[in-house]
Amino acid sequence: MKDALAIHRMLLERETLHEIVRLPRAIAHADELPEVLGLPPGRCLTTRIYAFSITSSGKRFLAAVVVKAGFVPSYESMRRALGARSVRPAPADLINYATEYTADLVAPLLLPKSVKTFIDQRIIDVLQEDDVTYTATGEACTALGIRTLDLYALSGAKPVDLGKVEEVGLTGVIPALRSSP
């Protein structure tokens, strides 16, 4: 499984300023980062993995979508952004296998090329390029602190307008990610 050390090594190779932060308590989901770090949700990012199909043939692809912690894009906005016929959250076992990260702690870095990566345009619009954002590392006890511009550039994420984003409380996020629309 990928972890903070793999991310740290990749960032050192690219001479990118960053910080691996030891969390004061373990987290089960990246949406817990704002609470644990004492930061606003807009400074903490979550990478959600979706399975989508473009045609009726049923062949499914994976997409990673980087959003503010605690926010879940609507299925319709995801469908439009991906140009997909259908979209649903990917199952945990598929996320673990395809990304080599723990399903609820996926980082937006070191994802396989087969996983299309997107970032909510509002993150880019709101945060300054030198602002530090925090994201999961695949581990329950660490987070990555990195400049927004560096994260955006290194992730290769394509900015997308996700339209209306539904705000859900942490208790509503976990079940929503594991159920089909």
C-alpha positions in Angstrom: 0.0 0.0 0.0 1.1 3.6 -0.7 1.7 5.7 2.3 3.3 8.9 3.6 6.8 7.7 3.0 6.1 7.0 -0.7 4.6 10.5 -1.1 7.5 12.0 0.8 10.1 10.3 -1.4 8.3 11.4 -4.6 8.2 15.0 -3.4 11.8 15.0 -2.3 12.8 13.7 -5.8 10.9 16.6 -7.3 12.4 19.0 -4.7 8.9 20.1 -3.7 8.5 21.8 -0.3 6.0 19.9 1.8 5.4 18.6 5.3 4.2 15.2 6.6 2.2 16.1 9.6 1.7 13.6 12.5 -1.9 13.8 13.5 -2.8 14.1 17.2 -5.2 11.1 16.7 -5.9 8.6 14.0 -8.6 9.3 11.4 -10.8 6.9 9.5 -11.7 9.2 6.7 -10.0 12.2 5.0 -13.1 14.3 5.9 -11.9 14.3 9.5 -8.8 16.3 8.7 -10.3 19.8 9.4 -11.4 18.7 12.9 -8.2 17.0 13.8 -5.9 19.8 12.4 -8.2 22.6 13.6 -8.4 24.1 10.1 -11.3 25.3 8.0 -12.6 22.6 5.6 -11.5 24.6 2.6 -7.8 24.1 3.6 -8.2 20.3 3.8 -8.8 18.3 0.6 -10.4 14.9 0.1 -9.9 12.7 -2.9 -13.1 10.8 -3.8 -12.9 7.9 -6.2 -15.8 7.2 -8.6 -16.5 4.5 -11.1 -18.1 5.7 -14.3 -19.1 4.4 -17.7 -19.2 6.4 -21.0 -21.3 4.0 -23.1 -24.0 1.4 -22.5 -21.4 -1.4 -22.9 -21.0 -1.3 -19.1 -17.1 -0.9 -19.2 -16.3 1.2 -16.1 -13.4 3.5 -15.5 -12.2 5.2 -12.4 -11.9 9.0 -11.7 -10.4 10.7 -8.7 -12.1 14.0 -7.7 -10.3 16.4 -5.3 -12.8 18.4 -3.3 -12.9 20.3 0.0 -13.2 18.0 3.0 -16.8 17.4 4.0 -18.3 18.1 0.5 -19.7 15.5 -1.9 -20.3 16.4 -5.5 -23.8 15.6 -6.8 -23.9 12.6 -9.1 -25.3 14.8 -11.9 -22.5 17.3 -11.7 -20.0 14.4 -11.7 -21.7 12.8 -14.7 -21.6 16.1 -16.6 -17.9 16.8 -15.7 -16.8 13.3 -16.8 -19.0 13.2 -19.9 -20.3 9.9 -18.5 -23.4 7.9 -18.9 -23.4 6.9 -15.3 -21.4 7.6 -12.1 -21.2 6.0 -8.7 -18.8 5.9 -5.8 -16.3 3.1 -6.4 -16.3 0.2 -3.9 -13.6 0.2 -1.3 -12.0 -3.0 -2.5 -11.6 -1.6 -6.0 -10.2 1.7 -4.7 -7.7 -0.2 -2.5 -6.6 -2.4 -5.5 -6.5 0.3 -8.2 -4.9 3.1 -6.2 -2.9 1.1 -3.6 -4.2 3.5 -0.9 -6.6 2.8 1.9 -10.0 3.6 0.3 -11.0 6.5 2.7 -7.6 8.0 2.9 -6.6 8.3 -0.8 -4.1 11.0 -1.6 -4.3 12.9 -5.0 -0.7 12.1 -5.7 0.9 8.9 -7.1 -2.4 7.7 -8.6 -2.1 5.4 -11.6 -2.4 7.0 -15.1 -5.5 4.9 -15.7 -7.4 6.9 -13.0 -8.5 10.3 -14.5 -7.9 13.0 -11.9 -10.0 16.1 -11.5 -10.1 19.0 -9.1 -13.0 21.2 -8.2 -12.5 24.5 -9.9 -13.6 26.4 -6.8 -10.5 25.1 -4.9 -8.3 26.8 -7.5 -10.5 29.9 -7.5 -10.5 30.4 -3.7 -7.1 29.3 -2.5 -4.0 31.3 -3.4 -1.2 29.4 -5.1 1.1 29.7 -2.0 -1.7 28.6 0.5 -0.9 25.3 2.1 -3.5 22.7 1.9 -3.7 19.4 3.7 -4.7 16.0 2.3 -4.6 12.3 3.3 -1.5 10.2 2.8 -3.1 6.8 2.8 -2.3 6.5 6.5 -4.6 7.1 9.5 -2.0 9.0 11.5 -0.5 11.4 9.0 -1.4 14.2 6.6 0.4 16.0 3.8 0.8 19.8 3.9 1.7 21.2 0.5 1.3 24.4 -1.4 -1.9 24.4 -3.5 -0.1 25.1 -6.7 2.3 22.3 -6.2 -0.4 19.8 -5.4 -2.4 20.9 -8.4 0.7 20.6 -10.7 1.9 17.3 -9.4 -1.5 15.6 -9.3 -2.1 16.4 -13.0 -5.7 17.1 -12.0 -7.9 18.7 -14.6 -10.1 21.5 -13.1 -13.8 20.9 -13.5 -16.9 22.9 -12.6 -18.8 20.6 -10.4 -21.7 23.0 -10.2 -23.7 22.7 -7.1 -21.9 20.7 -4.4 -23.9 19.3 -1.6 -22.7 19.9 1.9 -23.1 16.9 4.2 -22.0 16.3 7.8 -19.3 13.8 8.5 -21.9 11.3 9.6 -23.6 11.5 6.2 -20.4 11.2 4.2 -19.2 7.7 5.0 -22.5 5.9 4.1 -23.0 8.1 1.0 -19.6 7.1 -0.4 -20.3 3.4 -0.1 -23.9 3.3 -1.5 -25.0 3.3 -5.1 -27.0 6.2 -6.4 
